[in-house]
Amino acid sequence: MTARRLGAVLAAALLLTGAAGAAEISGPAHVVDGDSLEVDGQPIRLFGIDAPEWSQVCHRDGAEWAAGRAAAFWLRARAEGKPVRCVVEDEDGHYHRRVATCHLGRRDLNRAIVAAGWAVAYRRYSDRYVEAEQAARTAGRGIWRGECDPPEEWRRAHSHG
Protein backbone atom coordinates (compact mmCIF):
# COMPACT_ATOMS: atom_id res chain seq x y z
CA MET A 1 0.00 0.00 0.00
CA THR A 2 1.40 3.39 -0.96
CA ALA A 3 1.91 6.09 1.66
CA ARG A 4 -0.71 8.22 -0.06
CA ARG A 5 -3.30 5.42 0.01
CA LEU A 6 -2.45 4.60 3.62
CA GLY A 7 -2.96 8.27 4.50
CA ALA A 8 -6.38 8.25 2.85
CA VAL A 9 -7.36 5.06 4.70
CA LEU A 10 -6.24 6.54 8.03
CA ALA A 11 -8.13 9.78 7.36
CA ALA A 12 -11.30 7.82 6.58
CA ALA A 13 -10.87 5.78 9.75
CA LEU A 14 -10.52 8.95 11.80
CA LEU A 15 -13.72 10.33 10.30
CA LEU A 16 -15.57 7.12 11.13
CA THR A 17 -14.34 7.10 14.72
CA GLY A 18 -14.66 10.82 15.42
CA ALA A 19 -14.85 11.84 19.09
CA ALA A 20 -18.60 12.41 19.26
CA GLY A 21 -19.83 10.10 16.51
CA ALA A 22 -18.59 6.58 17.04
CA ALA A 23 -16.94 6.43 20.45
CA GLU A 24 -18.25 3.50 22.45
CA ILE A 25 -18.41 2.88 26.16
CA SER A 26 -19.12 -0.66 27.30
CA GLY A 27 -19.52 -2.40 30.61
CA PRO A 28 -22.03 -3.20 33.33
CA ALA A 29 -24.78 -0.59 33.64
CA HIS A 30 -25.52 1.24 36.84
CA VAL A 31 -28.91 2.96 36.52
CA VAL A 32 -28.96 6.48 37.98
CA ASP A 33 -32.49 7.41 36.93
CA GLY A 34 -34.87 6.88 34.01
CA ASP A 35 -32.57 8.49 31.44
CA SER A 36 -29.11 8.27 32.99
CA LEU A 37 -26.61 5.47 33.47
CA GLU A 38 -23.08 5.04 34.64
CA VAL A 39 -21.03 2.68 32.48
CA ASP A 40 -17.35 1.94 33.01
CA GLY A 41 -17.23 4.77 35.56
CA GLN A 42 -18.59 7.31 33.07
CA PRO A 43 -21.90 9.17 33.44
CA ILE A 44 -24.14 8.74 30.41
CA ARG A 45 -27.35 10.55 29.47
CA LEU A 46 -29.56 8.51 27.15
CA PHE A 47 -29.82 10.26 23.78
CA GLY A 48 -33.14 11.50 22.41
CA ILE A 49 -35.28 10.71 25.45
CA ASP A 50 -36.43 12.48 28.60
CA ALA A 51 -37.74 10.55 31.61
CA PRO A 52 -39.58 11.98 34.60
CA GLU A 53 -37.26 13.30 37.29
CA TRP A 54 -36.64 11.17 40.39
CA SER A 55 -38.87 13.39 42.54
CA GLN A 56 -41.51 14.02 39.86
CA VAL A 57 -45.02 12.94 40.76
CA CYS A 58 -47.90 12.45 38.37
CA HIS A 59 -51.59 11.81 38.91
CA ARG A 60 -53.67 8.74 38.27
CA ASP A 61 -57.19 8.00 39.45
CA GLY A 62 -57.13 11.11 41.66
CA ALA A 63 -53.95 10.10 43.48
CA GLU A 64 -50.28 11.06 43.17
CA TRP A 65 -47.74 8.46 42.14
CA ALA A 66 -43.96 8.64 41.88
CA ALA A 67 -43.47 8.55 38.12
CA GLY A 68 -39.77 9.42 38.24
CA ARG A 69 -39.03 6.55 40.60
CA ALA A 70 -41.17 4.20 38.51
CA ALA A 71 -39.18 5.11 35.37
CA ALA A 72 -35.87 4.48 37.15
CA PHE A 73 -37.10 1.19 38.60
CA TRP A 74 -38.29 0.05 35.16
CA LEU A 75 -34.85 0.68 33.65
CA ARG A 76 -33.05 -0.77 36.69
CA ALA A 77 -35.04 -4.03 36.44
CA ARG A 78 -33.86 -4.50 32.86
CA ALA A 79 -30.33 -3.11 32.75
CA GLU A 80 -28.75 -2.90 36.23
CA GLY A 81 -25.46 -4.79 36.30
CA LYS A 82 -25.89 -6.09 32.77
CA PRO A 83 -23.36 -5.47 30.00
CA VAL A 84 -24.37 -2.56 27.80
CA ARG A 85 -22.74 -0.93 24.80
CA CYS A 86 -23.27 2.80 24.47
CA VAL A 87 -22.55 4.68 21.26
CA VAL A 88 -21.71 8.28 22.10
CA GLU A 89 -23.60 10.80 20.01
CA ASP A 90 -22.87 14.05 21.85
CA GLU A 91 -21.63 15.52 25.09
CA ASP A 92 -23.69 17.36 27.68
CA GLY A 93 -21.43 20.29 28.49
CA HIS A 94 -23.47 21.39 31.50
CA TYR A 95 -23.28 18.09 33.39
CA HIS A 96 -20.11 16.74 31.69
CA ARG A 97 -21.84 13.54 30.58
CA ARG A 98 -21.69 11.63 27.37
CA VAL A 99 -25.01 11.50 25.54
CA ALA A 100 -25.42 8.06 23.99
CA THR A 101 -27.66 5.40 22.55
CA CYS A 102 -27.21 2.33 24.74
CA HIS A 103 -27.83 -1.27 23.78
CA LEU A 104 -28.39 -4.37 25.86
CA GLY A 105 -27.56 -7.04 23.35
CA ARG A 106 -29.42 -5.89 20.23
CA ARG A 107 -32.05 -3.98 22.20
CA ASP A 108 -31.95 -0.17 22.03
CA LEU A 109 -32.57 0.76 25.69
CA ASN A 110 -33.47 4.34 24.78
CA ARG A 111 -36.28 3.12 22.51
CA ALA A 112 -37.36 0.44 25.00
CA ILE A 113 -38.02 2.86 27.87
CA VAL A 114 -39.95 5.21 25.58
CA ALA A 115 -41.97 2.30 24.13
CA ALA A 116 -42.78 1.15 27.68
CA GLY A 117 -44.11 4.64 28.41
CA TRP A 118 -41.55 5.62 31.06
CA ALA A 119 -39.87 8.36 28.99
CA VAL A 120 -40.81 10.72 26.18
CA ALA A 121 -39.09 11.46 22.90
CA TYR A 122 -36.91 14.51 23.55
CA ARG A 123 -37.93 16.28 20.35
CA ARG A 124 -35.66 19.24 20.98
CA TYR A 125 -32.72 16.94 20.24
CA SER A 126 -34.13 14.17 18.04
CA ASP A 127 -37.28 12.74 16.52
CA ARG A 128 -35.86 9.19 16.58
CA TYR A 129 -38.24 7.97 19.30
CA VAL A 130 -41.44 9.86 18.43
CA GLU A 131 -43.13 6.75 16.98
CA ALA A 132 -42.33 4.73 20.11
CA GLU A 133 -43.78 7.51 22.28
CA GLN A 134 -46.96 7.72 20.20
CA ALA A 135 -47.48 3.95 20.47
CA ALA A 136 -46.98 4.04 24.26
CA ARG A 137 -49.37 6.98 24.58
CA THR A 138 -52.04 5.25 22.46
CA ALA A 139 -51.70 2.05 24.50
CA GLY A 140 -51.75 3.93 27.83
CA ARG A 141 -48.43 2.50 29.03
CA GLY A 142 -46.25 3.96 31.80
CA ILE A 143 -46.77 7.67 32.40
CA TRP A 144 -49.58 7.66 29.83
CA ARG A 145 -51.80 5.78 32.31
CA GLY A 146 -52.46 9.06 34.05
CA GLU A 147 -51.67 12.75 33.84
CA CYS A 148 -48.02 13.70 33.85
CA ASP A 149 -46.28 16.94 32.96
CA PRO A 150 -43.55 16.52 30.36
CA PRO A 151 -40.27 16.17 32.28
CA GLU A 152 -38.78 19.33 30.78
CA GLU A 153 -41.80 21.41 31.83
CA TRP A 154 -41.77 19.84 35.29
CA ARG A 155 -38.08 20.77 35.72
CA ARG A 156 -38.76 24.36 34.71
CA ALA A 157 -41.67 24.63 37.15
CA HIS A 158 -39.66 23.08 40.00
CA SER A 159 -36.24 24.64 39.47
CA HIS A 160 -34.81 26.44 42.44
CA GLY A 161 -32.60 28.80 40.50
Secondary structure, DSSP 8 states (H G I E B T S, - for coil): --HHHHHHHHHHHHHHT-TTTT-EEEEEEEEEETTEEEETTEEEEETTEE---TT--EEETTEEE-HHHHHHHHHHHHHBTSEEEEEEEEEETTTTEEEEEEEETTEEHHHHHHHTTSSEE-TTT--TTHHHHHHHHHHT-GGGGSB---HHHHHHHT---
